[in-house]
Amino acid sequence: MAANSRCPAAEDPPGLETQRREVECLLRDCELRAGDSWFMVDHRWYEQWKEFVESGDQNSTCPGQIDNGELFEDVDSYHLKERLVENEDFVLVPAEAWHKLLSWYGMVDQQPPLERKVVDLPSTLKVEVYPVELFLCLHGNMENVTTAHFSRTDSIQSIQSAMCRVFSLPSTCECRLWMKSSDNNCERLRNVHVSVLDACLSSGMTVIMETRNADGTWPSTRPLILRNSPEEQDSYRGQPGVCGLTNLGNTCFMNSALQCLSNTPPLTEYFLQSSYLEELNFSNPLGMKGEIAEAYADVIKQMWSGHHYSVVPRVFKTKVGHFASQFLGYQQHDSQELLSFLLDGLHEDLNRVKNKEYIELRDAEGRPDQEVAEEAWRNHRRRNDSVIVDTFHGLFKSTLICPQCQKVSVTFDPFCYLSIPLPVSKERVMEVFFISLDPYAKPMQHRVVVAKAGKVLDLCLALSQTTGVPETQMVVADVFKHRFYKIYTPDESLNCILDRDDIFVYECNVQSEQQTLVALYLRERSHYRDYGSVSTTLFGHPLLLSVPRASCTQEALYPIFLERLARYVRVPKASEELEEDDDEDELYKSQTNGVSDDDEQEDAERAGCSQSGARSPDRSANGRHRDPAVPSEGHARAPPPPEEGDVHNACAGVAKPPCSGDAGPNDGHIHARGEESRTEVAEEENEEEEEEEEEAAAPAPQRDAGAQDDDDDDDDKREEACSPSSPANQQAAKTRACRRKKRLFDIQAVNCNGLEREMGPDMTLSSQPYVALDWDAETKKRFYNENEAEKYMKHGSMDVPLQQSTVQLQECIQLFTTVETLEEENPWYCPVCKKHQLATKKLDLWSLPEVLIIHLKRFSYTKFTREKLDTIVDFPLRDLDFSGCLLRKTTSNGEPPSRYDLIAVSNHYGGLRDGHYTSYARNKDNAQWYYFDDSKVTYATEEQIMTNAAYVLFYHRQDKMRKPCVAAPPPSSPTGDFFFFFFF
């Protein structure tokens, strides 16, 4: 790497283009092979590396050392966070690519590499990001628990062997294992040859081992924790269908979908009456050998037996993972996606058509809609005939029009559910922190409304209206881990900013050629004398401030930075003199690439600035800068403006020292409001200067009579004192060294990540200068007020509640049937033009099923944004009428039924990355509404059902609804009767 590179590496890496090409080739050509190692890398770091190598500029922002810190729960145990998402939180790279990156950039100290193995799971190869974490203990000593990780391909025998080693038991001992899930329900692990996956073991479960007694008996027929096991629930008689589902680990999405289907009367009765046994299709190549249908039947029969408080759907979950690899493991998924898979899987497992014939689809070609629709439905039933088609399938009309030749294509297509869009707002609410130019003003949190497709400038304009600060004096930055993750330009799109980002807007002086924008980091310096090393840790909030280029020297920047921190940094009083620790400073210099003042003195001597060998009047005897608040002896001249290269080096903390006779800092750069924070030493300086001026201005007659005779001698003495080699001058230097003070912090050049950097001679001010203020721990403790630094205020806009928009369900259905133009990624092939066209498309409802599933598309995805829409959809619980939007108006039997009542709702709470699923459902036997939250079931009222969490709606056509066969339960109390289902 070039000498001016700002990226520390374990070895000299190749050029940026070579790095990019080598890693991309490895990612492109490397295939998953069972047993191979892949490595997890923090997504932010990887994206920053890609931007770095794609820029082709080694002076651009370097990602620094590989840092996976954001992937861990804490830095002590390095336990991986739950529910990390690939390509959002981390990326996976093959071992060879990882070792290249590691050799080029190194890794943050102490962090372990996140190596993961490729496992051969049913129907797929996957990198096992989350091995199964199990708690192991012995029966009779369950307080002694140890944690172990196993692959899903490991056998139960391997767990048994591991437990024998952990608990110092002979491998030949006779033992048996029990697994205890999170709800304290236990099952015997009888077959030790099956895999962890097939045994349905998941993270958080406990495996209990018991060994046979000497007399040949077992300590217990079952572990004591098996109270309230399913066998002991035989005496329970509850309302059939009012049964919870145990969460196996992030399986709330599955439980929510199952509860909705469970309370769909025609489908549930079909399974309860065992009608499915005669229709299982074991030969359908599109099916799953009847296994999904049988597993679903088992769950339904248990839930509607009335003998269980809660059912553990472990076998069903395993079957789903076998046939749909996207649902393998225990990560969070989408309830609608599971519904789509399950309905399709049940249909193929129960398809009455054993041999599907090939049918060529025909276009309408001007034929009447009724004729074309009946033909399409007949063709569909010739290949697809099951209880799912009977219950859930409808028909819609699709009309495509070519924009070039005006060709009209009409087809009728079946559907199993309707995915209808929600109106998307064109505005966006953003919360930002405004940092005023006034150093004594606390950060102010604002809430502003901007256009979703707007620019960063639009954010500044909106904020300008509430702050009164011109948008031209604002700089927007994303702050992450005490540093600037990105500093935005005004013309960048707001789509680059996510809702979870911490956005700070800094007020800065109008930038011009005479000013430069400096990014300011705060670091705490730790010394390890035993090891001869120094480490730094970022803390606090970074700052952006505009400083005059002419003031870019360490002497001038120190008071400017000190004044900027005035709100939470206390300036030492005269009685709180900070002593220099020469050994400590030498240690710091030797372990960082910051240039010390001794080095600066040598540079100055090479440049001829100190030809006489005299020290600068604002420097101490050992060459260090004095505190700018301490007056220099004698009157100092103002320093000349440094050249451009020197200016930038000074901003980076490596400025050359001023020549002999140059003055210290330019106090004019300190804001007027900072005068009250001057030190007492500065006040003493002013008093001394006033006394000298009064003495110099005293009338001649008041002087000593012999003074005139001694003028010549005094002149000689003064000349001698000015000589740098004179004893008097040497003594004065020693006196100044004794009186000097240590600064609160040192100014150090860093890169964008807060790491030290070397300044090349060709660096210019066009790049962003980053500066760190390094604090000793003791100094920081005494003079840095951490509580005050973290304080902020809330603007009145934060108190205004966000108005939640509400739309009618009918509006969403109308939006579903609105004409739209196809996207470029999905064009239509026009048979007349003989090419793909961006045709206009319109969907219309032709016929509706007995049970209509409506999926509200709350998750909005575009090229630039991903968001969840929390709009409240006002959906009716009764009499949802589709007569106004159905194309099929009359048949031989008259107008088709088109009124529906709600029977179930799948809810999603939370955001894009995480969340929780529950469901409301109406029991088919007693017509009572219940709220299902995994294993917990409570009574519900109709007023509770409509919320902004409603995600999937189930409607039953009124002409097919059954009347309740049992009496409804008594009215619940005002606080609500409820059941909690736990197993101990």
Stockholm file with secondary structure:
# STOCKHOLM 1.0

chainA/1-984         MAANSRCPAAEDPPGLETQRREVECLLRDCELRAGDSWFMVDHRWYEQWKEFVESGDQNSTCPGQIDNGELFEDVDSYHLKERLVENEDFVLVPAEAWHKLLSWYGMVDQQPPLERKVVDLPSTLKVEVYPVELFLCLHGNMENVTTAHFSRTDSIQSIQSAMCRVFSLPSTCECRLWMKSSDNNCERLRNVHVSVLDACLSSGMTVIMETRNADGTWPSTRPLILRNSPEEQDSYRGQPGVCGLTNLGNTCFMNSALQCLSNTPPLTEYFLQSSYLEELNFSNPLGMKGEIAEAYADVIKQMWSGHHYSVVPRVFKTKVGHFASQFLGYQQHDSQELLSFLLDGLHEDLNRVKNKEYIELRDAEGRPDQEVAEEAWRNHRRRNDSVIVDTFHGLFKSTLICPQCQKVSVTFDPFCYLSIPLPVSKERVMEVFFISLDPYAKPMQHRVVVAKAGKVLDLCLALSQTTGVPETQMVVADVFKHRFYKIYTPDESLNCILDRDDIFVYECNVQSEQQTLVALYLRERSHYRDYGSVSTTLFGHPLLLSVPRASCTQEALYPIFLERLARYVRVPKASEELEEDDDEDELYKSQTNGVSDDDEQEDAERAGCSQSGARSPDRSANGRHRDPAVPSEGHARAPPPPEEGDVHNACAGVAKPPCSGDAGPNDGHIHARGEESRTEVAEEENEEEEEEEEEAAAPAPQRDAGAQDDDDDDDDKREEACSPSSPANQQAAKTRACRRKKRLFDIQAVNCNGLEREMGPDMTLSSQPYVALDWDAETKKRFYNENEAEKYMKHGSMDVPLQQSTVQLQECIQLFTTVETLEEENPWYCPVCKKHQLATKKLDLWSLPEVLIIHLKRFSYTKFTREKLDTIVDFPLRDLDFSGCLLRKTTSNGEPPSRYDLIAVSNHYGGLRDGHYTSYARNKDNAQWYYFDDSKVTYATEEQIMTNAAYVLFYHRQDKMRKPCVAAPPPSSPTGDFFFFFFF
#=GR chainA/1-984 SS CCTTCCCCCSSCCCCHHHHHHHHHHHHHHCCCCTTCEEEEEEHHHHHHHHHHHHHTCTTSCCCCSBCCGGGBSCTTTCCBCTTCCBTTTEEEEEHHHHHHHHHHHCBCTTCCCEEEEEEEETTEEEECSSCEEEEEEETTEEEEEEEEEECTTSBHHHHHHHHHHHTTCCTTSCEEEEEECTTSCEEEECCTTSBTTTTTCCTTCEEEEEECCTTSCCSCSSCGGGTTCGGGGTTCCCCTTCCEECCCSSCHHHHHHHHHHHTCHHHHHHHHTTGGGGTCCSSCTTSCTTHHHHHHHHHHHHHTSSCCSEECCHHHHHHHHHHCGGGCSSCCCCHHHHHHHHHHHHHHHTCSCSSCCCCCCCCCTTCCHHHHHHHHHHHHHHHCCSHHHHHHCEEEEEEEECTTTCCEEEEEEEESSEEEECCCCSEEEEEEEEECSSTTSCCEEEEEEEETTCBHHHHHHHHHHHHCCCGGGEEEEEEETTEEEEECCTTSBGGGSCTTSCEEEEECCCCCTTEEEEEEEEEEEEEETTTTEEEEEEEEEEEEEEEEGGGCSHHHHHHHHHHHTTTTBCCCCTTSCCCCCHHHHHHHHHHSCCCCHHHHHHHHHHHTTTTTCCCCTTBCTTSCBCCTTSCCSSCCBCCCCCCHHHHHHHHTTCCCCCCTTBCCCCGGGSCGGGGGGCCHHHHHHHHHHHHHHHHHTSCGGGSCGGGTTTHHHHHHHHHHHHSTTSHHHHHHHHHHHHHCCCCSCEEEEECTTSCBCCCCTTCCTTSCCEEEEEEEHHHHHHHBCHHHHHCCEECGGGTSCCCCCEEEHHHHHHHHTSCEECCTTSCEEETTTTEEECCEEEEEEEECCSEEEEEEECEEECSSCEEECCCEEECCSSCEECTTTBSCCCBTTBSCCCEEEEEEEEEEESCSSCCEEEEEEECTTTCCEEEEETTEEEECCGGGTCCTTEEEEEEEEGGGCCCCSSCCCCCCCTTCCEECCCCC
#=GC SS_cons         CCTTCCCCCSSCCCCHHHHHHHHHHHHHHCCCCTTCEEEEEEHHHHHHHHHHHHHTCTTSCCCCSBCCGGGBSCTTTCCBCTTCCBTTTEEEEEHHHHHHHHHHHCBCTTCCCEEEEEEEETTEEEECSSCEEEEEEETTEEEEEEEEEECTTSBHHHHHHHHHHHTTCCTTSCEEEEEECTTSCEEEECCTTSBTTTTTCCTTCEEEEEECCTTSCCSCSSCGGGTTCGGGGTTCCCCTTCCEECCCSSCHHHHHHHHHHHTCHHHHHHHHTTGGGGTCCSSCTTSCTTHHHHHHHHHHHHHTSSCCSEECCHHHHHHHHHHCGGGCSSCCCCHHHHHHHHHHHHHHHTCSCSSCCCCCCCCCTTCCHHHHHHHHHHHHHHHCCSHHHHHHCEEEEEEEECTTTCCEEEEEEEESSEEEECCCCSEEEEEEEEECSSTTSCCEEEEEEEETTCBHHHHHHHHHHHHCCCGGGEEEEEEETTEEEEECCTTSBGGGSCTTSCEEEEECCCCCTTEEEEEEEEEEEEEETTTTEEEEEEEEEEEEEEEEGGGCSHHHHHHHHHHHTTTTBCCCCTTSCCCCCHHHHHHHHHHSCCCCHHHHHHHHHHHTTTTTCCCCTTBCTTSCBCCTTSCCSSCCBCCCCCCHHHHHHHHTTCCCCCCTTBCCCCGGGSCGGGGGGCCHHHHHHHHHHHHHHHHHTSCGGGSCGGGTTTHHHHHHHHHHHHSTTSHHHHHHHHHHHHHCCCCSCEEEEECTTSCBCCCCTTCCTTSCCEEEEEEEHHHHHHHBCHHHHHCCEECGGGTSCCCCCEEEHHHHHHHHTSCEECCTTSCEEETTTTEEECCEEEEEEEECCSEEEEEEECEEECSSCEEECCCEEECCSSCEECTTTBSCCCBTTBSCCCEEEEEEEEEEESCSSCCEEEEEEECTTTCCEEEEETTEEEECCGGGTCCTTEEEEEEEEGGGCCCCSSCCCCCCCTTCCEECCCCC
//
